[in-house]
Every structure is written in structure tokens, then in C-alpha cells.
């Protein structure tokens, strides 16, 4: 049985929760999120806590039990605090800039790479090499960070590429010359 699923979710005073059958709507000062919950899971609101229970004891209900609790918890945290990912560009001539609704990356290719910025996501760039992604949907923030990183993943010989903040790249030894 999931230990995570058993934990109740504390709802801050500035967050409103609406549960309509299998739909849950959570709104707060930073935005509004909604999610459809599986029929195998029951979600209840008691005072300032959301509790998750299994409707039946099947394999699918066991699999979704902790996942549903974590997804709802991320929704509550997101609308009350927001999530942040920081990426670093390491390499000669690597730089980023924001224009309108696109993030433009110069990563050593013959052309700049343009990535559309989803609604609800804020991107700030410091010193042309530090990209800070902020938003209230953890899934969207993480996916955008992974998409940006996939354009030039870090390589192990020189350490060039797009890295997450505080990420350590295990370096390899190159060729030894005579």
C-alpha cells in the first residue's frame, strides 16, 4: 500500500478547491488548474485537508493511489507558490533571448533555435546564459525545461551544453597524445 497516498494534503487559506464527481478544480493567487481523476480513486475535502482513498482494491487503483495524491499536491503548491527551473548555457557563443512569445537559443548551430513559450510560463534570462523558467503547472515547467535541454544536452568531454542548475557532469578523459 502506498505510504504517499495515505498522507492528507493541507490546503492553504488562499487556495480554493472544488470537487465535482471525478473533476477537481484548484484555484489560487497564481492561477487555476483542473484534472480528471480516475474512477478507481475517491477524492474528498474535509476542512483544510484533501484525502485520497481507493474506490476498490485493484491493481490499477493501487498504481494510481500515490500518483493521484502527488499530482493534486503539486497542483495545490503550484497555484499557491509557483515552480522554478533554472538552466545554464555553457559554451562559447551560447546565448538565449526572449522575443514576444518565443525563446531564441544560439547554441553553436548554423541557425538559431526558436521554442514557443506556453501560456502560464514566465521565462527570465540573466547575462544571456541563465534561463529561469517559472510557472504554476509543475508538469509544464518541467517539460519546457527538458525540451530546452534536449536542444544541446551536455557532453562529457568539454562539459558544453545546456545544464540544470547544480547539475554535475561526469567528465571523461579525451585522447592522450604522444
Secondary structure, 3 states (H helix, E strand, C coil): CCHHHHCCEECCCCCEEEEECCEEEEEECCEEEEEECCCCEEEEEECCEEEEEECCCCHHHHHHHHHHHHHHHHHHHHHHCCEEEEEEEECCCCEEEEECCEEEEECCCCCCEEEECCCCEEEEEECCCEEEEEECCHHHHHHHHHHHHHCCECCCCCCCEEEECCCCCCCCCCCCCC
